[in-house]
Amino acid sequence: MTALSLLRKQPWLITLFVLIVLAVVNTTLQPSFVEPSVLQSNLTTFLPLILVAIGQTYVVLAGDIDLSVGSIVALANVVTATVISALDGSLAAIFAGMGAGLAVGIICGLINGLFISGLRFQPIVTTFATGIIFAGLAIWVMPQAGLPVPEAYWQTYSENVLGIPVVAWVLVAGIAFSLLVSRLPFHVHLLAVGGNRTGAFQTGLRLGGIRIGAYVISGCFAALAALCLTGETASGDPLLGASLALSSISAVVLGGTALSGGFGSSAGSIVGALVLGMIGNVIFFAGLSFEYQTLVQGLIVLTALAGGVFVTRR
């Protein structure tokens, strides 16, 4: 297999090369970048986007899109903090709050899937609308930001287990899930649905169940991202995660997944999310003003979308 054919089959390898280049540049600008504490801090910052991007991948593979993930993150965050506070902040309350947050993500994903697959609504319009509803619910649950979570929650999130940071364990779990799903018939069915929906239907695949499953996974990973952000911020915030929807789509496309569906992988989305995070680091340590930071981020999004069109046409 030639290098060109390998890149065509695994376009995320190009993104991986870009990530390596950005890491070298970041190390030059910030010599302490390679220190374990700094790497852990960066991973803590990047992890929510990585998780949301993993979930978004499965939706995009099926030829759909989820613009509500940012609002799901906010809703799961405030529900988690509210439940923990209502149950007096004990250890059992922490687990109950985390369970409630995950349940919120799964329910939101199920609602999206039922509307889109069951009622055949347009994905982009539906998830935009449900995103507004979920955001409104988050503000209704917690009108003001700042409700703290117990010290045991955020301290545990920032500690090490068996000498490895908890955030690294969460990332490993996300990667393990991606590898597991990639070996299941569900992943092949997703590619079939996204690549040729009519053909997939004619072969007898349950298109409705497959698309609903993708949205449930997306909602679940958005809730996991919310739990991580809760551990990072140590509080509830109804406006949390507002930019994650666009960023996750950019990460997915940067990772080589076609927006039309049927081609790509969650591994590429993880690398794409890391690239977006590293770009922010490089811009910050290069000393660019805020206006230039926003401009560069916008150009990255545009480039990602253009790359998605190129992959689709190919």
N, C-alpha and C positions, 0 to 999 in steps of 0.2 A: 504494500500500500504506500503510495507516494504521500509526501507531506501535504500537497494540495488537496488530494482526495480525503486525507484525514481531517483537514480543516473544514472541508465541506460537510463531512459527517459530524464533526464535533466543533462547531464554530466557537464554543465557549473557551476553547484553547487560546484563541486570539485574545479574549477578555482576560484570561489568566496571565498572558504575557504582559498585557497592559497593567494588570495588578502588580506584577513583579517590578515593572518599571516605576510605577508610582511609589512602591515601597522603598525602592532605592532612592528616589528623589526625596521622599519624606525623611528617610534616614539622614540624608545630606543636610536637609533643613533643620531637622530635629534629631541630633545625635542620640538622645535618650530613647528614641523610638523603639529600639530593640530590647530595652529593659523589661523584665517580666511585669512589673507594676504598670508600666505604660501600655504594654500589649493588652493586659487585662482591662485597663481603663478603656482602651479603644474598642475592644471586643464588647464590653458592656454597652458602649454607645451604638455600635453597629448591629448588635444582636436583634433588637426589635424589627428593624428593616429586613434582616435576613429571614426571620421567621415569617413575616408577612409575605415576603417575596416567594418563599417556598409554597405557601398556601395559594398565592395568586397563580403560580405556575400551572397547577392542575386545572384551574378554571380556564386559563388561556389555552392550554393544550386541547381542551374540548371545544375551542373556537368561541368561547365566551369571555367576559371580562367582569371584574368586581370593583366598582368604584366606592363601595361602602365599607371597605376594610378599615379605613381610618376611623370612621364613626363606631364601628364594632369595637375597635381598640378602646376608644373613649368610654363606651357604655360598659364594657367588661371591667375596665379599671374602676369606675365609680361604684359599680355593683359590688366588686370585690372589697373595696375600702368600706363601703356602707355596711355590708354584712358583717365584716370583722368588727367594726365599731359597735354594731347593734348587739353582738354576742359577747361584749366586754373584752375583746382582744385576747382571749386565751389561745392556747395552742390549738384546741379543737376549733375555735372560731376562725383561726387562720386557714385551716384546711377547709372549713366550710365556705369561707369567702373565696378561696381559690377554686373550689368546686363550682360555686355559683358563677364565678367569672367564666369558667370554661363552658358551663351550661349555656350562658348567654351567647357566647360565640357560636356554639353549635346550633342553637335555636335561630339565631340571625342568619346563619348560612343556610339552614333548612328553609327559612322563609324565602330567601332569595331564590333558592333552587325550585321551590314549589311555584313561585310566581313565573319564573322564566321557563321552566320545563313543563309544569302542569298547565298553566294558563297561557303559555307561549308569548309572554311579553318580551320586548326587546331588552337584552341584557344591560346595555349601556344606560338606557333610560330608567330601567327598573332599579338597578343598583344605585344610580344617582338619587332616585327618589327615596329608596329605603335608607340610603346614607343620611339624608336629611331627617328622616323619621328617627333613626337610631341616635343621631346627634341631639335631636330634641328630647328624646327620652333620657339621654345622659344628663342634660341640663336639668330636666325635671327631677331626676333622682338626686342630683347634687348641684343646686343652683350656684354655689360658690366653691371654688377650688380650695384645697388646703386641708381636707380631712386626713389626719395622719394615720398611718398603719403602725402596729406595734414594732418595737425595736427588734424583736426576734425575727421579724419578716425580713427587713432590709439588711440586718446584720448577716443573717444566714445567706442571703443572696450575694453578698460581697465577700464571703469567706471561701475557704478551700475545702474540698473533700478528697481525701487520699492524696493530698498535695497538689490537686488540680482545682482551679477556680470553678465555682458553681456555673458561671456563665459558659465556661468551656464545656462542661458536662451537658448543658442545655443545647449547645451547638452540636455536640456529638450525637445527642439524641435526635435532633432534627435531621442530621445527615443519615443516621441509621434508618430513620423512618423513610427517607427518600430512597435509600438503597433497597429497602424492603418492598416498597410500593413498585419500584421499577422492575421487580421480578414477578409481580403479580399480574394475572390477566386483566385486572382493572386498568393498569397503565396502558396496555396494548389497546384496550377498548377506548380509552381516552384519545389515543392517537388516531384511532379509526374514526371516532365521532368528529374530531376536529379536522381530520384530513379529508373525509368524504362522508358527510352526514347522511346523504341519501343512500350511498352504498352500505353504510353501517346499518341503517334501518332495514335495508333489503336483506341483509345477512341474518337478521333476527336479533340484533343487539337491543337491549333495553336502554334506549337513548335517555329516557326520562330519569331512570335510576342512576345512570352514569353521571349525567350533568348535575343532578342533585347531590350526589356523593362528592363531586368536585367542589361545589359551593360549601358543603358541610366541612370539608377539610380546610378550605380557605377561612371559614369562620372560626374553626378550632385554632388554627395557627395565629389568627389575629388575636384571639383571646390569650394564647400563650405569650404573644408579644406584649399584651396588656399586663399580664402578671409580671413580666420582666421589667416593664416600665414602672410598675408599682414598686418593685424592689429597688429600682434605681432612684426614683423621686421620693419614695417613702410617703406618698400621699395620693389622694384621688384628685383628678382634674378632668372635668367634662370636656375640655378643649384639647385633650391630649391626642396625639396621633393624626392631626389634621392633614399633614403633608404625606402621610404614609401611602395613600392610594396611588398618587402619581409617581412617587419614588419607587414603589414596588413594581409598577408596570414598567418603569424605566429599567429597573434591575433585571426583570424577566427578559426584556427585549435585548438588553446588553449581553445577557447570558446566552443569546442565540436562539431563543424561543420565538417562533413566528406568531405574530398577533392574530393571524387567521386560524391558528391552531394546527394540530397534526404533526408538529415538529418541535423538538426542544427537550430540555431536561431541567430538573430542579437543581442539579449540580451547577449548571450554568447560571441559574438565578442567584445562587449563593455567592458565586464569584462576582456577578454583576452588582450585588448589594455591597460587597466589600470594595469594589471599584468606586462606587458612588461615595462611600464613606471615606475612602482614601483621597478622593478628589477634594472633598471638603477639608481634610487635614492639610493637603498640600497648599490649597488656596489660603488657608488661615496662616500657616507658618511662612508662606511667601510674603505675607504682610499686605495682601491686596485689601482694598477697602470693601465695605459691605456691598456697594453698588456693583463692583466687579464680581464679587462672589455670586450674587444673584444672576448676573449675566452669564457667567460660566456654567452655572447649574442649568439655566435655561437652554444653553447651547448643547449641553450633554443630553438633555431630554430630547431635543430635536434630532440629534445624531442617533440616539437610540431608536427613535421612531423610524428614521430613514433607513437604519440598518434592518429593522423589522420588515419594511417593505421590500428591501433587497432580498432578504432570505425568502420571503413569500414568493416573489417573482421567480427566484431560482428554482 
